[in-house]
Amino acid sequence: MGDVMGKKALQAVACYDDLLEKLDLKVDTPVIFNLSDGRKKQIEKSVYGHNPFPGLLKLVLLSLRKKAVKRLYEDEKVLQTGPAAAILALDSVLVQEIGNIRNNIKENQPVMCDVDMAGLQVVRLYMSAYDGNNDFIKARCDSAVRVDNALNGSFYKYKTKDGRKFSAHVYYESQKKIMMETLGITKEPEKFVLSSLPFDKITTAKAVRQWNAQDLEEKTFENGACGCMLRTRQEWEESEVGKAVCEMPLFRLKKVNDEPKKKFGKFDKNIGPLSGIKVLDLTHIIAGPACTRLLAEAGADVLMVRRGKYVEQEQAMLELDGWAGKRSIQLDFNNPKQLEKAKKLVKEADVVVCSYQVGALDKFGLSEEDIHKLNPNVIYGSLRCFSDTVWNERPGWAPCAEDITGLSVRNGSLKKPVNLNGVPLDYIPGMILCAGILKALKLQLTEGGSYTVTGSLTRGGYWLHECTDLWEKLEGRVTFHTEKSSIVHNSRLPLWNDVFTKVPDTAVGNVYFTTPATNIGKEENTYRPNNMYFNDGKIGFRKKS
């Protein structure tokens, strides 16, 4: 157990056991973390397959994949593989419990979680691939060229007048324009892209040096964009927003009213434990869609609302993985008839999940309170960047959450901060919100009630601090078998025979998604690739057969 992945398996055990205590969850399901001697070679080989980009972009994606996989098999200064395995295992435990209640099953099957594959889940952004749709290949290439600009804070951090570091996080063209105006950069935003990167970095560095870091942070948020001064953990904990985030639970579960118990009926074994449960998806980019994708994997009927077709989305580069398992309906809320259709769907839904900036949907009558009025028996899931009290209306993205909470500094240094591997503060908070929604669904089945579940990117980030603290305290004392979880070697579950799962004939052609890390039971695959199919231009939820 002395190798890197053996250590990460022990970290998963420690994080999982602690997670149950932190969330005050009593579960009877055994969790088994799997280590495979051949998984490293399998994953390293997979980075060369299903690379859809042409020319230079193919090499860029390959480089990102190779770097991500290399870091997966290195020690982590800030834990992320173990926590990812722990929260994914918990999600599957809760899915099984819901299915058992629905089908009156008394015996729990063990939940299997492959540690290597769990680590790969936070770099799904780089691994997802496709073929067969030239329009989508172009849309995704255009998206990649736009997003990798000099204001991409995942890669580029600039020194300010007072000697601090500042990172901008602008993944939509509208926010890029605001950030450039804030800095006084007069270049046309559409020309501020990958091809002009060397020159734009010089221009940006000069502009940022005119500001003190916190002044620039405040002005950026005031103008409606997102950027932050990089902080140490102590600076984060001592700030007003940091204190508010640290006081939050991992997810806040609030009972809104007393509704009778939900009766979802028996689940369809060909679809999964969440079959027939309707989820209205008002999310975008990565974190929110990662939550609803996990619900879709378990069989939920997920309907995503967007203004345009999948292939027309501005950030197709960042979004592909989050489309898995969903139907899409195109609605423009500025159109009264289409807005009324959206409200009708809210009334039909069992769960509504929103990850847009707080207040963005209020003017359409789709605030959290409005949604509970439209549907008194709904679960409303909300994912924000910051707390639900302080900075709750400010925009934010996962790399910003790393930089502002002190994770980038802890993972590197104040002089040379280093972001984590992949985008863990998109995927892991999405996994946490999923656990909160599943807990609320279980409560609806057993006690009744309507609920709001609130998660936060920065609270998910602070959990990684807590997991790392836990390991520093327990290293050398964690065993491979506890009352709640254990470690095995070389489980032969066919699910993990391939790193990619092919989903044919989707809205953008054949798609290859990263195979999930968890399975319910040790004998057969419970993951259903058919659940990952996605299509466009639908008119509503699926009709019951």
N, C-alpha and C positions, 0 to 999 in steps of 0.2 A: 504493500500500500504506500510505498515511499515515492512513487513517481508523481508527476504533475497531476494527471487525471485522477489518480487514486486520492490525492489530497483534495481535489475538487469534489470528489464523491463524498468525502468526509465533511467537507464544507456544506454540501447539500443536506446531509443528515442533520448537521447542527442548525442550519438555517430553517429547515422544515420543522424540526421539533420546537424551535423558538417561535416560529410563525404561528403554530397552533396556540401557544401560550399567549402570544401578543394579541391574537384575535379572539382569544377565549373560546376556541372551538373544540368541541368534544367529538371525535370521530373514531369509528371502530375499524376503518379500512386500513390494512397494512400497506405501506408504501415501500417499494423496492427500487433502489437506484442501481442501474446496470452499468458495468464497465466492460467494454469489448476490446480485446487485444488488437483486432484488425480495423477498428473504426478510424483511427488516425489516417492510415494509408487510404482508406476508402474515401474519406472526406478530402484529403489532399488531392486525390485523383479527380474528384468531382468538380474542382474549380475550373478545369479545362473544358468541361462539357456544357452544352446549352448556353453558349455565349452569343447573344443575338446581334451585338453591335457591329457595325462596319468599321474598317480602317483603324484609326488611332483610338477611337472610343473602345474598341474591342480590347486593346492593350491596356487602357486605363481601367476597365472593369476587371480584367484578369489580375492586374496589379492590386486592386482593392481586395479582391477575393483572396489572393495569396497572402497578403498582409494580414487580413482578418483571421484566416485559418492558422497562420503562424502564431499569432497572438493568443488564439484559443488554446494552444498547447504550451503556453508559457505561464509561469506563476503570475498571479494577479495582485498588484499592490492594493487595489480596491476590488473586492469580490464582486463578480457578476455572474459567472457560470453557476456556482452553487445556489445563489438566490434565484436565478432563473429556473433551475431544476426544481427548487423547493416550491415556488409559486405555481409552476405548471403542474406539479404533482397535486397540489391542493385543488387547483381548478378541476382536475380529473376526478379527485375524490368527491367533490361537491356535485359534479355532473352525475356520477354513479348514484349518489344518495338520492338525488331528484328522481332518477330513473327507477330506483328501487321503491320509492314511495308511490310512484305512478303505477307500477306494475305489481305492487305488493310482493316484492322479492325480499326475502328475509336475510339472505347470506351475501355479504360483501366480497367481491373479488379483489385481489390485491391490485394496486395501481403500479404499473411498471414505468420507470422513467430512465431513459438512456442519457447519461451525463454528457457525453460528447454532443449528441443531438440537441440537448437543452442549450448548451453553449452556442450552437449554431443558430438557434432561434432568434438571437438578437442581432444577427447579421443577415437575416432573410432579405433585407433590402438589396444586398449585392447578389444573392443567390437566385432569386426569382428570374425566370427566363421565359421565352416565348418564341414561336415561329408562325409563319403563315399569314401575317397581316402587315403588308408594307406600309399602310397608313399609320399603323400603331408604332412600327419601328421608327418611322420618321418623327412621330409625336414624342416618343420617348428620347430619341437622340436630341431633338430640339430642347426638351426639358432638361436633359443632362447638361447641355451647353449653357443654358440660362442659369441653372442653379449653382454651377461651379464658377462663381465669379469672386471678385476680390472682397466681397462682403460676406462670404461664407465663413461664419465663425467656427465651424468645425475644423477648418484647416488654417485660418489666418487670424492672428490676434495681434493687435497693434499697441505700441507704447504711447501713452498719453503725456501731456505736459508735466504732470506730477509724478511721472515715472511708473505708473501702474499699467496694467494691460486691459484692453477693451476688446470685446468681440461683438460683432453685429450678427444678427440672425434674421435674415430676410429671404423667405423661400417663395414668396409671391412677387410678381413684378410691381404690384402696387406698393408693397412695403419697401422694395428696393428703391423705388422712386422717392419715397419719404425719407429713407435713410440717406440717400445721396443729397437731397435738399437740405437735410439737417447738417450734413458735413460741408455743405457749400460746394459740392462737386457738380459742375455744370454740364458734364458729358450727357448725351442722350442715353437714358437707361437701357434701351434695347441694344445699344452698342457696348454696354458694360458687361461683357460675357467672357467665356473661357478663352476665346482667341485673342483677346486684348489683356489677359490676366497680368502679364509681367508689368505692363505700363500702369494698369489700374491699381495694382498693389502699391506702387510708388506714390501715385496720386492720393490714395486712401491713407497711407501712412503719414503723409504731410498734413492732410486734413485732420486726422485724429490727434496729431501732436499739438494742435491749437487748443485742445480742451483738457481740463481736468477730468479724470475718469468718471467720478460720480455725477458731475455736472452734465457730461455727455449722456450718461445713462438716463438721468431724469429727463433731459430734453428729448431723447429718443422715444421714451415711453409717452411723454406728453404729446408728441407729434403723431403717435399711433403706430410706431414701428417697434422693433424689439432689439435691444442690445444691452450689454451689461459690463460693469467692472468686474474683473475676475477677483474672487474673494478666497481667503482662507476659510477653512471650516469655522474657526473661532469668530471671524468677522461675520460670517453668515449667521451663526447662532446668536450673535449679539445684536443683529439688525432687527428692526421691527417686524419685517416680513419673515425673517428667519425664525424668530420666536413663534410667530403665528403658525408657520408650517410645522415646526417641531412639536407643537402642542396638538396637532391633528393626529387622529389615528391613521393607520395605513389607508383605510377608506372609512368615510363617515356614513353610517347607515342610520337614516332617520325615518321613523314611522310617521306618515303624513295623516292618515285617518284609519278608522276601523272599518275595514271592508270584510265581507265573508270570505271564507277559505276559497282559494281558486280550485277549480276542478278541470284540469287539463285532459283528463282521461288517460288511457293507456298509451304508451309511446309505441311507435312503429319500429320494430327491431331492425328493419332494413334501412332506417334513417338515423336513429339514435335517440338517446334519452330526452333530448329537448325537442323532438319532433312535434310539430303542431303549435309550438310556442312562437308567437309573432314578435319580431324585433324590428322596430323602425329605426333605421340607421341615419342619424343626422351628424355624420362625422366626416373628417377629411384628413389627408396626408397619411400619418402612420399610427400614432398612438391610439386614437379612438377606433379606427378600422381594425387594429390588432385585437382589441377587445371583442368587437362584434364578429371578427373572423373566428375566434375561438368558440363563440356561441354557435356559429354556423357549422364548425367542425363537429360539434356535439348534436347537430341535427336541427337547430332552430331555423325558422323561416325568416331570413334576414332580407329586408327590403331597404336598399340604400337610395336616398334622395339626393339627386344632383341636378344642376342647371343644364348640363349638357351630357352627351354620350361619354362613355369611358374614354374613347380615343381622343376626345376633345379636351380632356382635363389639362389644365396648365402644368400641373406637376405630375404628369404620367410617370416620370422617372421614379418618384418617391411613392407612388400610390398603388402600383400593380399588385403587390403582395396583399394589400388590404382589401382588394376586391374579391378575394377568394370566397366562394360559397354564397354569393349574394346576387340578388336580382336588383336591377337599377330602374328607377322611374325618374324621368326628367320633369322637374317642376320649377317654375320661376315664381317665387313668392310675391313678386311685384304684380303678377297677373292675378286678379281677384278669383277667377275660377280655379286656377291652379293652386292658389293658397287654400281655397276651400277644400280642394281634394286632399291637400296635406293634412288639414285638420280632421278630415274624415278618416284618414289613415291613423292618426293619433288615437282616435276613438276605438279603432279596431285592434290596436297594438296591445300586447302584454308588457312589452318593454320598449322604452324610447331611450336612445343613447345619443348624447350631444357632446361634441368636442370643439364647437366653434367658440370664439371669444364670448365671455359672459356679456349679455346685452345685445349681441348681434341679431338675435331672433325676436327680441322683445317687441320691436315695432311691427312685427307681423302677427302678434298675438300668440307667440309660441315660446314664451318664457317658461321657466320651470313651473311657476304657479299656474300659468295658463294651461299648460299641458295636464297638470293634475285636475284642473277644473273641467277640461274637455273629457278626461278619462279618469274618474275618481279611483279606479282600481289598477292603475298603471305603476310600473317601476320606472323611475326616471334616473338614468345614469348620466353623470356629468364628469368630464375630465378637463381639469384646468392646469395651467402651468404652476400657479402659485397657490396660496391658501384659499379657503372659502370665506375668509374675513378680510385679510389685508392683501392688497394688490390683486384682489379677486377678479377685477375687470381688465387687468393688463394682459396683452398678448404675450405668448411665450412658446418656445420650441425646446426640444429635448437637449440640443447642445448648449443652449443658454442655461438650462437647468443644471447641467454638469458644471459649467463655468461659475455660476453664481453661488452654488452650494458648497464650493470648495473641493468637489470631486476631482476636477482637472488638476488642481494644485496638489492634492494628496496623491494623485496618480503620477505626477511629475514633480514639479517644484514651483514656487512662486515665480522664479526667474524663467523657468521653462515648463509651463503647464502642458499636460498631455491628456487629450480626451480619451474616453474609454473605447473599447473595441465595438465597432458597429454603432448602433444607436440604442443602447440599453434603456435610456430614459424615455424612449418611445415605447418599446416593446414591454418592458417590465411594468411600468405603470398601467399599460393596457391589460396585462395579465392580472394585476392587482384589482383593477376595476371589475374585471370579469368575475373574480372571486366574490366581490361584494354583490354583484348582480345575482350570482348563483345562490348566495346566502339568502338574499331577499326572496328569490323564487322558492327556495325551500321553506322559508317562513310563510309565504303565501299559501303553500300547500298544507302546512301543519297548524298555523295559527291565524292566517288571514292577515289583512292589512294592505295598505298602499305605502310605497316606500320611495325615498330618494337616496341614491348612493353617489357619493362624491369622492373622486380621486384627484390626485395632484402629481404632476411630473416632478416637482421639487420634493414632495413628500416621498415619492418613490425613490428619488435620488438619495434622500437622507436615510432611507432604509438601507441602502448600500453602505453608507457610513456605519450604521448600526450592525450590519452583518459582518463587516470587516472588524469592528471592535470586538464582536462576539468571538470571532475566530482567533484574534490576537490573545484573547483571554483563555480560550479552550484548546488551542492547538496542542496536540500531544495527549489530550484527554478524551477526544471523541472516538468512540468505538464504531466498528462497522455494523453493529446491531444494537438498536435501542428498542424500547417498547413501542415506538411509533413508526420507525423506519429502519431499513437495513440496506446493505450493499451486496450484490452478487456479481459474478464474473461470467461474461460470454453467454448471456441469454440468447437463444437461437430464434427469437421472435422474427418472423418473416418481414414484419413491418419495416425493419431497419436494414433490409437487404439493399436498398437504394437510397441515396441521399435526396434524390428528386422524386416527386410524385407527378406523373403526367396527368393533366386534365385536358382532354381533347375538345376541340370545337367550341371554345368559349367565345365571348363577344369580340375577343382580339386574336382568335386563332388557338393553336395548341399552346398550353401554358405548363410550365414546370415549377412547382412550388416545393419548398423545403419540406421534407417528410417530418411529421410531428415527433416530439420527443416522448410522448406518453401513450400508454395503452392500458385499458382496463382488462385485467386478467393475464395469465401467463401462457395461454394455449393458442389463442387465435387473435387476429387483428380486429380491433373494434373501430379503427379509423376507416372511414368510407370515402374514398376519393371522389365518388359521385357527389358528395356533399359540397365539394369545392368548385363545382361548375358555376360559372357566372354568366349572366346574359343581360341584355340591355333593352330599354324601351318597353318595360312592363307597365301594366296599369294598376297593379296592386299586389297584395299578398297572394300566395298560392291558394287555389280552391281545394277544399277537402274532397278527396276521391270518394 
